């Protein structure tokens, strides 16, 4: 019985000491920081909203070449996975370039496409993609709200990152 009382007493004393240690005296507090949002939560919300935006855009756009897909993969020379999103026309162009490089070899510049023409083509397709996204935003109120919220979150993330750099 004495042993049980001793164990209980030690248990209560330990919890009381832990509470005292957790709450420092008021005169020792110099600064209190109350964050508005945790940056990790903003990043997760951005990714979730991007998925919704791209799914809706893919369902509403006029061409499969504008469908946007995201992949999580580590870049060459890194073990850190990163999320990248791209429209089908970019994915297909990169695939063609990689295939051509493998079949033609590095030294065969005569068979490779003109880089200036490729750049112009990519700019044209990107402009078409932007126009398609704007058209859908004008016609679909829900898509427009998603885009506005996504922009708001990205600005919030940029502000938080800047504040962290300034500290």
N, C-alpha and C positions, 0 to 999 in steps of 0.2 A: 504494500500500500504506500509506504514511504517512497518507494522507487517511482511509482506512478505519479505521485504528487510532484516529485522533483522533475520528472520529464515534462509534465504540464507546465510547471513554473518556468522551466528553461525555454519551452516553446513559446510561451506568452512573452517572455522577456526578449527573445530573439525577434519576434514580430514587432514589438514596440521599438526596439533599437533600429530596426530596418526602416520604420516609418520616420523616425527622427533623422536618420541619415539621408533619407530621400527628400525631406523638406528642409533646405538650409535656412538659417535665420534670415529674416527680412532685410537686415542691414547689409548683408553680403551680396544681394542681388544688384548687379550694376546695369544690366540690360535685359529686356524681355522682348523676344522676337516672336511674332505671331504670323506665320506664313499664310498667304491667301490660298495657295494651292501648292501641292507637292509636284515638282516638275515631272516626276515619274507618272503621276496620274494624268497630267496633261498629255504626255506622249502616248499613253495607252488610249486615251479618249480620241486623240488625233487618228491613230491607227484604226480604231473601231469605226470612226466616222468616214475615213477614207474608204474602207471596205464598203460601207453603205453607199457612198457617192459613186464609186466605180461600178458596183453592181447595178445601181439604177441607171447610170450612164450607159453601161453595156447593153441593158435591156431596151433603152430608148433610142440609141443612135442609129444612123442610117446605114452604117457599113461595119462589117466585122473587122476591117483593118484599123478602126478606131477603138475597138475594145481594149480596155486597160487591164493588165494583170500584174499582180505583185508576187515577188519571190523573196524568200529569206535565205540568204546564202553568204558564205564567207568569200570575200574577194581574194584574188590570187595573192599569195604571200601573207595571208592573215587567217587567224582562227576565229576571229570575231564575226559572227553572222550579222549582216545588215539587210534591211528591207529595202528593196528597190521596186518601183512600179514603172511600167512602160506600156505604150500602146502596141498592138500587134504589128503595125508597120515597122516599128523600130526593132522589135524582137526578130522579125523575119529578115530585115536588112542585116542585122548583126549575124544571124545564122548563115545567110548567103555569103557574107564576107568571110566568115570563119571557114565555111566549106570551100570557098574559092582559094583561100590561103592554103588550106591543107592539100587541095588537089593540084594547084599550080605551083606551089612552093614559094618561098620568099623572093627568089631571084627573078621571077618572071613578072616584071613590071608592065610588059607590053599587053598582057591579058587582063590586068586589073582595071577596074572602072576609074574614070577620071574623078579625082577627089572633089574637084570644084562642082562637077555635075551632081555627085552624090550629096554634097552639102546643100546645093540648091534644091534638090529633090526633097531632102529632109526638112528644109525650111518651109517649102510649099506644103508638105504633109502636116507639119506642125501648125501652120496657119489654118489649114482646113480643120484640123482637130479642135483648135481654139474656137473657130467659127461654129462648129458643130456643138461644142459645149455651151457656147453663148446662146445658140438657137434653142437648145433644150432648156436652158435656164429661163429663157423668156416664156417658153410654152408650159413649163412644169414648175408650179409654185413650190412643191416639196423639194425638188432638186435644187432650186434657188436657195431655199432655207438651209439645206445641207451645205451648200457651197459657202454661204455667208457664215455659218457656224464654224466651218473648217478654217476659213480665213481668220476668224476671231481667235480660235484656239492657237493657230500658228503664230499670230501676233503676240498672244499671251506667252507662248513658249519662248519666242525671241526676246521678249522683255525680261523674262525670268533668267534666261541664259546671260543676257547682258548684265543684269544685276549681280549675278553670281561672279562674272568676270571682274566687275568693279570692286568686289569685296576683297 
